[in-house]
Amino acid sequence: MLHSINSIIERIGSGLGTFNYNTKNPVHNWYKFTAGFSNKFVDEIISKENPSNKKDFNVFEPFAGCGTTLVSCQTLGVKSFGNESQRFLIDIIKAKLDWDIDINKLFNYLIFIKEFVETNKKDFDLNIVVNPLLISLYKYSNLKTLYLIKESLENIKQEKYKLFFKLALSQSLHKLSIFPISSPYISRNKRNIVSQSTWDVFSSIVTAMYLDTTGLPKYQKSSKVYYHDSRKKNIYINDNYCDICITSPPYLNNLDYGEVSKVHTHFFNYTNNWNDITKYVRKKLVTGATTHYKNSDFVIGDYEKSEFSENNKDISQYLLKIAQQIRIDRDIKKGKKSFDLLTLYYFQDMYYVLKEIRRIVKKLNGKAFLILGDSAPYGISVPTTEIIGKISRNVGFSKYKKYEIRKRGLKWRNHKYRHHKVLSENILVLE
Ligand SMILES: C[S@@+](CC[C@H](N)C(=O)[O-])C[C@H]1O[C@@H](n2cnc3c(N)ncnc32)[C@H](O)[C@@H]1O
């Protein structure tokens, strides 16, 4: 009873699918991530599934995000393997997993960075390197120091320390921005009070991160992350290798991860404009937003002949009907977004991810725990959790069960232009 899914939901509460808890927990709070879930959920599932603390217990995480599952597993001494297809997040996760930091080295590097900034300040021409978006978010002098700190990191040979500072720099971008930059998008109608100097912000984040590491269990690397798209086979993770999968896929809610991380990806030179975000970020993700594709690329005949449709005939017919209904309601409401296509693409992509989960999770007693939100594009109900449960049966899982965590969308109920459907957020368990 103590470990039934319902009792876990009761203990953690409605914040289970959110990042709220993590903001108070060491390492988990190093990177602010709107789409993260609770590390407490991971801890509870592991103690449920591995009560005797077996050494050879392996966890798979196909959507590593900011690394919640991987960090939790490592803290508990459990082995875990994750995929994440946003390049920028890979560095964040690696920094969070490499927490054995030596104070003397850290201090010496910090002195080096400070000296680098001081020495190069006068001659450094920000106009040559800077992106217009960044100019609009930071005071000129702050941005100059942020860039100089970034330049200085190129001289740090030890990857672990370089990534540690890079993570601290990414959080300085939040603290120093004139507008909140990830709520989840840039909110230009709100303002942050920026009173500290860039150096004070950066060095205090570095110090807080270091202090966090001093209270952690003895360092032992047990988690690994791959820069990999989970719709494809990751050849570095063997078939039948993991006991369980713990994850939260993107929801079918039009959250554009490329937009969410663009301040960081522009600053760290992974992208420079909209086209780069599409090419280098959106295309590598499960289709979760209408910005991921061009409507003209969708060919219904190809969809009907696809592997997904062939292996999920009833579901694909059902989705085509939902898509048609979405189109009708969109036209009535004079909407512009192609949520009809998004719905079709989303489940097709999730089918490939489920196949990969199925391949990696052990055939005997393997389980997957997914946190998912239902959706209602243009007011048409899409029971996402149930549909994913059904697709999972077609890739080889024998049964699925859904547990409701909370109702969603209640605060928008009186909004004039929004649908009035109450949605739910759920845990889906596949066996
Ligand atoms: C809901 S978030 C997961 C958050 C995670 N549970 C945490 O607490 O940090 C989904 C993540 O999946 C990643 N993602 C989306 N599509 C992916 C794909 N095809 N392969 C790997 N990662 C993907 C996104 O970049 C995002 O970081």
The ligand as an SDF file (V2000), in Angstrom:
LIG
                    3D

 27 29  0  0  0  0  0  0  0  0999 V2000
    8.8440   17.2960  -20.4130 C   0  0  0  0  0  0  0  0  0  0  0  0
   10.5240   17.4990  -20.7050 S   0  0  0  0  0  0  0  0  0  0  0  0
   11.2560   16.3100  -19.6290 C   0  0  0  0  0  0  0  0  0  0  0  0
   11.6580   16.9090  -18.3440 C   0  0  0  0  0  0  0  0  0  0  0  0
   12.3590   15.9690  -17.3870 C   0  0  0  0  0  0  0  0  0  0  0  0
   11.4550   15.0030  -16.8380 N   0  0  0  0  0  0  0  0  0  0  0  0
   12.9920   16.7920  -16.2810 C   0  0  0  0  0  0  0  0  0  0  0  0
   12.4840   16.8170  -15.1500 O   0  0  0  0  0  0  0  0  0  0  0  0
   13.9640   17.4910  -16.5660 O   0  0  0  0  0  0  0  0  0  0  0  0
   10.7560   16.7640  -22.2640 C   0  0  0  0  0  0  0  0  0  0  0  0
   12.1960   16.7950  -22.7460 C   0  0  0  0  0  0  0  0  0  0  0  0
   12.2670   15.8960  -23.8620 O   0  0  0  0  0  0  0  0  0  0  0  0
   13.2010   16.4210  -24.7880 C   0  0  0  0  0  0  0  0  0  0  0  0
   12.8580   15.7670  -26.0750 N   0  0  0  0  0  0  0  0  0  0  0  0
   11.8200   16.0390  -26.8960 C   0  0  0  0  0  0  0  0  0  0  0  0
   11.8330   15.2160  -27.9490 N   0  0  0  0  0  0  0  0  0  0  0  0
   12.8980   14.3990  -27.7870 C   0  0  0  0  0  0  0  0  0  0  0  0
   13.4090   13.3140  -28.5450 C   0  0  0  0  0  0  0  0  0  0  0  0
   12.8610   12.9410  -29.6980 N   0  0  0  0  0  0  0  0  0  0  0  0
   14.4900   12.6580  -28.0770 N   0  0  0  0  0  0  0  0  0  0  0  0
   15.0780   13.0460  -26.9070 C   0  0  0  0  0  0  0  0  0  0  0  0
   14.6380   14.0750  -26.1560 N   0  0  0  0  0  0  0  0  0  0  0  0
   13.5530   14.7430  -26.5890 C   0  0  0  0  0  0  0  0  0  0  0  0
   12.9630   17.9220  -24.7290 C   0  0  0  0  0  0  0  0  0  0  0  0
   14.0980   18.6020  -25.2010 O   0  0  0  0  0  0  0  0  0  0  0  0
   12.7080   18.1270  -23.2360 C   0  0  0  0  0  0  0  0  0  0  0  0
   13.9020   18.4380  -22.6000 O   0  0  0  0  0  0  0  0  0  0  0  0
  1  2  1  0
  2  3  1  0
  2 10  1  0
  3  4  1  0
  4  5  1  0
  5  6  1  0
  5  7  1  0
  7  8  2  0
  7  9  1  0
 10 11  1  0
 11 12  1  0
 11 26  1  0
 12 13  1  0
 13 14  1  0
 13 24  1  0
 14 15  1  0
 14 23  1  0
 15 16  2  0
 16 17  1  0
 17 18  1  0
 17 23  2  0
 18 19  1  0
 18 20  2  0
 20 21  1  0
 21 22  2  0
 22 23  1  0
 24 25  1  0
 24 26  1  0
 26 27  1  0
M  CHG  2   2   1   9  -1
M  END
$$$$
